[in-house]
Amino acid sequence: MQSALPPDPRVQLGRIRFRRAVALMMMTLVLPGSAQLVAGSKRTGRIAMRIWFGVVASALLLVLLSLVSHTFAFWFVTNGPLGLLRLVLMALAVGWAYLFVDAWRLGEPLSLHQKQRLAMVGINGVLCFSVAGALLFAAHVVNVNKDFMATMFASTTVSDAEDGRYNVLLLGGDSGADRWGLRPDSITVASIDADTGKTVLFGLPRNMLNFPFKKGSVMAEQFPDGYNCGVQCELNSLATWANDHKALFKGYDNPGVEATTEAVEGITGLKINYWAMVNLKGFQKMVDAVGGVTLKVRDRIPIGGVGGPVTGYIKPGTRKLDGFHTLWFARSRESADDYSRMARQKCVMNAMLHQLSPKTVVMKFGAIADASTELISTNIPASEVDRFVPLALKARSQPIRTVSFVPPMVNTGHPDIAKIRRAVQNAIHPKKAAKSTKAAKSGGTVSAAPRNQGTTGGAIGSLRSGYAANQASDLGAAC
């Protein structure tokens, strides 16, 4: 028998050099600067490791502060030093990529075999592009968030909670932030408990007539006996009227919103803290950005109609709808009435609140921010966003209460304003309402979703009996 040939020292040396080169790359991945400290410029290694430990310590401190105080976390994301954070992430990306290239150099690639050199180039490329790419993407997300906050929440006027609640007027229509003036399809007040986040949605019909304005307001001076403009004096016509009389609204950036706000305050007796205008066409893009929304479609919902042809239908069933179909679910009036449509709109609001998780927001923030700039215009200042975000998260875990001032509760042509205001107070102070038999007789209480009731226009209930989603103590159960 022939004895085995001794291993070639050159092959063994090549393997050792290759393992050393790979080790230097992995050291740079795990502990940037360690490769230089072992095999290169010790000064460069020490500087890199000090920076790395400083970044890790800062990140851990931020995480600990965020765990201790969610308020701090929301402040940092919405109002923190985002510009500085973006620069830090970009610098880390460039510095780390440099360390990878230097570690590749320290591995003496020219002393390796051809296949080993190619492998090292591949490893170095993957690590450089992966790590630097991730950091640069993070810097991009931070920049998107920074621009989004600056664009969306440009106001600086802060409004304090009234009676322990923030009241936000939500207006939905076809006009964008730069051309508000078309009549809104949807008028809702979200009244949010400043401590618990518990929310009540007050729905006002767009066709309400003969309503008063807040005392001392611009519109109250023009219509001291209530809104009587001579023709089509409906609630949703205020935006058009105000924009035709802009001279009356000196000092207001948006006369249409101001006039509508003064009417809503006069009708409900609530102080409106902030407003948000939702462009319903931008809403379609928003739903697509979050991957759709799941809704229970109770009847066949026409797409189109009322002045145009019906081009299709949304079929009944529990369905995950894209932006186009969600928009038509909320807007369709064919084979329905305004009040069933209001009920469906409330169901969309409820679904968006409970289905839009923080994880989804983080993962798809860029698309959401891009859609939101076309979707919403608001006067909520950036300094208050970190207050409303935790309130929204609290609201997600609780049922939403709804009260809509529509038939049969309210005659929209001749609304009983005193009754409406009692209903508002009963809804935001349910414990007081439950103790008061007088309040119970006023019609201001709301019940859970009706059971075993038919549907009209995709909403539980009818025009005669009322729609469940318009008057419910648990909106989710009514949808």
C-alpha positions in Angstrom: 0.0 0.0 0.0 1.0 3.5 -0.8 1.0 6.0 2.1 -1.2 9.1 1.8 0.4 12.1 0.4 1.1 14.8 3.0 -1.2 17.9 2.7 0.1 20.7 0.5 1.3 23.5 2.8 0.2 26.1 0.2 -3.3 24.7 0.3 -3.4 24.8 4.0 -2.0 28.3 4.1 -4.6 29.4 1.6 -7.4 28.0 3.7 -6.0 29.7 6.8 -5.8 33.0 5.0 -9.4 32.7 3.7 -10.8 31.9 7.1 -8.9 34.9 8.5 -10.3 37.1 5.8 -13.8 35.9 6.5 -13.3 36.3 10.2 -12.3 39.9 9.8 -15.4 40.6 7.8 -17.6 38.9 10.4 -15.9 40.8 13.2 -16.7 44.1 11.4 -20.3 43.0 11.1 -20.7 42.1 14.8 -18.3 44.8 16.3 -17.3 47.5 13.9 -13.7 48.5 14.4 -12.6 45.2 15.9 -10.9 44.0 12.7 -8.9 47.2 12.5 -8.0 46.9 16.2 -6.6 43.3 15.6 -5.0 43.6 12.2 -5.0 47.2 11.0 -4.9 50.7 12.3 -5.5 50.5 16.0 -6.4 54.2 16.1 -9.1 53.7 13.5 -10.3 50.6 15.4 -10.5 52.4 18.7 -12.4 55.4 17.2 -14.9 53.1 15.4 -15.5 51.0 18.5 -16.1 54.1 20.7 -18.6 55.5 18.2 -20.3 52.1 18.0 -20.5 51.7 21.8 -21.8 55.3 22.0 -24.5 54.5 19.4 -25.5 51.3 21.1 -25.7 53.0 24.5 -27.8 55.8 23.1 -30.1 53.4 21.4 -30.5 51.4 24.6 -31.2 54.5 26.6 -33.9 55.6 24.0 -35.5 52.1 24.2 -35.5 52.1 28.0 -37.0 55.6 28.1 -39.6 54.5 25.6 -40.5 51.5 27.7 -40.9 53.6 30.8 -42.7 56.4 29.1 -44.8 55.9 25.9 -45.2 59.6 25.8 -41.5 60.0 25.3 -41.6 57.4 22.5 -44.3 59.3 20.6 -42.6 62.6 21.2 -39.4 61.3 19.8 -41.0 59.8 16.7 -43.2 62.9 16.0 -41.2 65.9 17.4 -37.8 64.6 18.2 -34.5 65.6 16.6 -35.3 63.7 13.4 -33.0 65.8 11.2 -30.0 64.9 13.5 -31.1 61.3 13.6 -31.1 61.2 9.8 -27.6 62.5 9.6 -26.4 60.0 12.2 -27.8 57.1 10.2 -26.3 58.3 7.0 -22.9 58.8 8.7 -23.1 55.3 10.2 -23.9 53.8 6.7 -20.9 55.4 5.1 -18.6 54.6 8.1 -19.6 51.0 8.3 -19.2 50.5 4.6 -15.7 51.9 4.8 -14.9 49.5 7.7 -16.1 46.6 5.6 -13.9 47.6 2.6 -11.0 48.1 5.0 -11.5 44.7 6.5 -11.6 43.2 3.0 -8.2 44.9 2.4 -6.8 43.6 5.7 -7.8 40.1 4.5 -5.1 40.4 1.8 -7.3 39.3 -1.1 -4.5 39.2 -3.6 -2.9 36.3 -1.6 -6.0 34.2 -1.9 -6.9 31.8 -4.7 -9.1 33.0 -7.4 -12.3 31.3 -6.1 -11.5 32.6 -2.6 -11.0 36.1 -3.9 -14.4 35.9 -5.7 -16.0 34.6 -2.6 -14.6 37.5 -0.5 -15.8 40.0 -3.1 -19.3 38.5 -2.9 -19.2 38.4 1.0 -18.0 42.0 1.2 -20.6 43.2 -1.4 -23.5 41.5 0.4 -22.4 42.9 3.8 -21.7 46.4 2.5 -25.0 46.7 0.6 -27.1 45.0 3.3 -25.9 47.0 6.3 -25.4 50.3 4.6 -28.6 49.9 2.6 -30.6 49.2 5.8 -29.2 52.3 7.5 -29.8 54.5 4.4 -33.3 53.2 4.2 -33.8 54.0 7.8 -32.5 57.5 7.2 -35.0 57.8 4.3 -37.9 56.7 6.5 -36.8 59.3 9.1 -36.7 62.0 6.4 -40.1 61.0 5.1 -41.5 61.2 8.7 -39.8 64.6 9.2 -41.2 66.0 5.9 -44.6 64.5 6.6 -44.8 66.1 10.1 -43.7 69.5 8.7 -46.2 69.4 5.8 -49.2 67.8 7.5 -49.1 69.4 10.9 -47.9 72.9 10.1 -50.2 74.7 12.5 -48.7 76.1 15.8 -51.9 76.9 17.6 -52.6 74.5 20.6 -56.2 74.0 21.9 -56.7 72.7 25.4 -59.1 69.9 26.2 -62.7 71.1 27.1 -64.4 69.3 29.9 -61.7 66.6 29.8 -62.2 65.9 26.0 -60.8 66.8 22.7 -63.4 67.3 20.0 -62.1 66.9 16.4 -64.3 67.9 13.5 -63.9 65.4 10.6 -65.0 66.6 7.1 -65.0 64.3 4.1 -65.5 65.4 0.5 -64.0 65.4 -3.0 -61.8 68.5 -2.6 -58.1 68.5 -1.7 -56.3 70.5 0.8 -55.6 73.3 -1.7 -59.2 73.6 -3.1 -61.6 73.0 -0.2 -64.9 74.4 -1.1 -67.1 71.6 -2.4 -69.9 70.4 -0.2 -68.7 67.8 2.2 -70.3 64.3 2.0 -69.5 63.5 5.6 -69.6 65.7 8.8 -68.5 63.9 12.0 -67.3 65.1 15.4 -64.9 62.7 17.2 -65.1 63.4 20.9 -62.1 61.8 22.6 -61.6 61.4 26.4 -58.3 63.1 27.1 -57.3 60.4 29.6 -58.8 57.1 28.4 -59.1 57.7 24.7 -62.7 56.5 24.8 -64.3 58.0 21.7 -67.8 59.0 20.7 -68.6 59.8 17.1 -71.3 62.4 16.5 -72.7 62.3 13.0 -74.4 65.4 11.5 -76.4 65.0 8.3 -75.3 67.1 5.4 -78.9 68.1 4.7 -79.7 69.6 8.1 -81.6 72.9 7.9 -82.6 75.6 10.3 -79.7 75.3 12.7 -78.0 78.0 14.9 -74.4 79.1 15.0 -72.1 79.5 18.0 -72.9 82.8 19.8 -70.5 85.6 18.9 -69.2 83.9 15.8 -68.9 85.3 12.3 -71.8 83.3 11.0 -74.0 84.1 14.1 -73.6 87.8 13.2 -74.8 87.1 9.7 -77.6 84.7 10.7 -78.7 85.5 14.2 -81.9 83.5 13.8 -80.2 80.5 12.3 -79.0 79.6 8.9 -81.4 81.0 6.3 -79.5 81.8 3.2 -82.5 81.9 0.9 -81.9 78.7 -1.1 -80.4 75.3 -0.4 -79.5 76.3 3.2 -78.2 72.9 4.2 -75.3 72.3 6.6 -73.0 71.1 3.8 -73.5 74.3 1.8 -71.7 76.4 4.4 -68.2 75.8 2.9 -69.5 77.2 -0.4 -71.2 80.2 1.2 -68.2 81.1 3.3 -65.8 80.9 0.3 -68.2 83.3 -1.6 -67.9 85.7 1.4 -64.2 85.5 2.3 -64.1 89.1 3.3 -66.1 88.2 6.5 -63.4 85.8 7.6 -60.4 87.9 7.9 -57.7 86.1 9.9 -59.0 82.6 9.0 -57.0 80.5 6.6 -60.0 78.4 5.6 -63.4 80.2 5.7 -65.3 77.1 4.7 -64.0 75.1 7.6 -64.5 78.0 10.0 -68.2 78.5 9.0 -68.8 74.7 9.3 -67.1 74.6 12.7 -69.2 77.5 14.0 -72.4 75.6 12.9 -71.3 72.4 14.5 -70.5 74.2 17.7 -73.9 75.9 17.6 -75.7 72.6 17.0 -73.9 70.3 19.5 -72.8 72.8 22.2 -69.3 71.4 22.0 -66.1 73.4 21.6 -64.3 72.1 18.5 -60.6 71.9 19.3 -59.3 70.8 15.9 -60.4 69.8 12.4 -59.3 67.5 9.7 -60.5 67.5 6.1 -60.4 64.1 4.4 -60.2 64.1 0.6 -62.2 60.9 -0.2 -60.3 60.3 -3.4 -57.0 60.4 -1.5 -58.7 58.0 1.0 -58.7 55.4 -1.7 -54.9 55.7 -1.9 -54.6 55.5 1.8 -56.5 52.2 2.0 -54.3 50.7 -0.7 -51.2 51.9 1.2 -52.2 49.8 4.3 -53.1 46.8 2.2 -56.9 47.1 2.3 -59.6 47.0 5.0 -61.9 44.2 6.0 -65.6 45.0 6.1 -68.8 43.1 6.4 -70.8 43.8 3.3 -74.4 43.1 4.2 -76.1 44.0 0.9 -75.0 44.3 -2.7 -73.5 47.8 -2.9 -73.7 49.5 -6.3 -70.6 51.2 -7.8 -71.6 54.4 -9.5 -75.2 55.5 -9.9 -77.1 58.7 -8.8 -76.3 60.9 -11.8 -74.3 58.2 -13.6 -74.4 54.6 -14.6 -73.9 51.7 -12.2 -70.7 50.1 -13.3 -70.6 47.2 -10.9 -71.3 45.9 -7.4 -69.6 45.0 -4.2 -70.9 41.5 -3.4 -72.1 40.6 0.1 -69.9 38.9 2.6 -67.0 39.6 4.9 -64.4 41.0 2.4 -61.1 42.6 2.4 -61.6 45.6 0.1 -59.0 47.7 -1.7 -59.2 51.5 -1.8 -61.5 51.7 -4.8 -64.1 49.4 -3.4 -63.8 50.7 0.2 -64.5 54.2 -1.1 -67.6 53.1 -2.9 -68.7 51.1 0.1 -68.6 54.4 2.0 -70.0 56.7 -0.7 -72.6 54.7 -2.6 -76.1 56.2 -2.5 -77.8 54.1 -5.3 -80.6 52.0 -3.7 -79.9 53.6 -0.4 -80.4 56.9 1.5 -78.1 59.5 3.1 -78.5 58.0 6.5 -77.7 54.4 5.6 -74.6 55.8 3.9 -73.7 57.6 7.1 -74.0 54.3 8.9 -71.6 52.6 6.4 -69.2 55.5 6.7 -69.1 55.0 10.5 -68.3 51.3 9.9 -65.4 52.2 7.7 -64.0 54.6 10.4 -64.3 51.8 13.0 -62.6 49.3 10.8 -59.7 51.6 10.0 -59.2 52.4 13.6 -59.1 48.8 14.8 -57.3 47.2 11.8 -54.6 49.8 11.3 -52.0 48.4 13.7 -48.8 50.2 14.8 -46.8 47.4 13.0 -48.6 48.2 9.7 -47.9 51.9 10.2 -44.2 51.2 10.7 -43.8 48.7 7.9 -45.7 50.8 5.4 -45.0 54.3 6.7 -43.6 55.7 3.5 -46.6 54.7 1.5 -49.0 55.9 4.2 -47.2 59.3 4.5 -47.3 59.7 0.8 -51.0 59.0 0.7 -51.8 61.1 3.7 -50.4 64.3 2.1 -53.1 63.9 -0.5 -55.7 62.6 2.0 -55.8 65.0 4.9 -55.4 68.6 5.8 -55.6 69.5 9.5 -54.9 72.3 12.0 -53.6 69.8 14.6 -50.1 71.2 15.4 -47.1 68.8 15.3 -46.6 69.4 19.1 -49.9 67.7 19.8 -49.4 64.6 17.6 -47.6 62.7 20.4 -50.7 63.4 22.5 -53.2 62.0 20.0 -51.2 58.9 18.9 -51.4 57.2 22.4 -55.1 58.3 22.6 -55.7 56.5 19.3 -54.0 53.4 20.6 -56.1 53.4 23.7 -59.3 53.9 21.6 -58.4 50.8 19.5 -59.0 48.6 22.6 -62.4 50.0 23.4 -65.8 50.1 21.7 -66.7 53.3 19.9 -70.0 55.0 20.7 -72.0 56.7 17.9 -74.8 59.2 18.0 -76.1 60.6 14.7 -78.6 63.4 14.6 -80.8 61.8 11.9 -84.3 60.4 11.7 -86.1 59.0 13.6 -84.2 60.7 16.5 -84.1 64.1 14.8 -86.1 65.9 12.2 -83.3 67.2 10.0 -85.6 69.9 8.5 -86.5 71.3 11.9 -84.0 69.9 14.4 -84.6 70.1 18.1 -81.3 71.7 19.2 -82.0 71.2 22.9 -82.6 67.5 22.3 -79.4 67.2 20.3 -77.4 68.9 23.0 -78.9 66.6 25.7 -78.0 63.6 23.5 -74.4 64.9 23.3 -74.1 65.3 27.0 -75.7 61.9 27.6 -73.2 60.2 25.3 -70.1 61.7 26.7 -71.3 61.3 30.3 -73.2 58.0 30.1 -73.0 57.4 33.9 -74.8 60.6 34.6 -77.4 59.8 31.9 -78.1 56.4 33.3 -78.9 57.9 36.7 -81.2 60.5 35.2 -84.7 59.2 34.2 -85.3 62.6 32.6 -82.3 62.1 30.3 -83.5 58.7 29.4 -86.9 60.1 28.3 -85.2 62.8 26.2 -84.2 60.3 23.5 -80.5 61.1 24.1 -79.4 57.6 25.1 -78.0 55.2 22.7 -78.3 51.4 22.7 -76.3 48.5 21.5 -76.7 47.3 17.9 -80.3 46.0 17.2 -80.6 42.3 16.8 -82.6 40.4 14.2 -83.2 43.5 12.2 -83.1 43.7 8.4 -80.8 45.8 6.3 -81.2 48.8 4.0 -78.5 50.0 1.6 -75.9 47.8 3.3 -76.6 49.0 6.9 -78.5 47.3 9.6 -81.9 49.0 10.1 -84.2 51.2 8.0 -85.1 54.9 7.6 -88.2 54.4 9.7 -86.5 52.5 12.6 -83.1 54.1 12.3 -79.7 52.5 11.5 -77.8 50.6 14.1 -74.4 52.1 13.2 -75.8 55.6 13.6 -77.0 55.0 17.2 -74.9 52.4 19.0 -72.9 52.0 22.2 -70.6 49.6 20.4 -70.1 50.6 16.7 -68.2 47.3 15.9 -71.3 45.3 16.9 -73.5 47.5 14.8 -71.4 46.9 11.7 
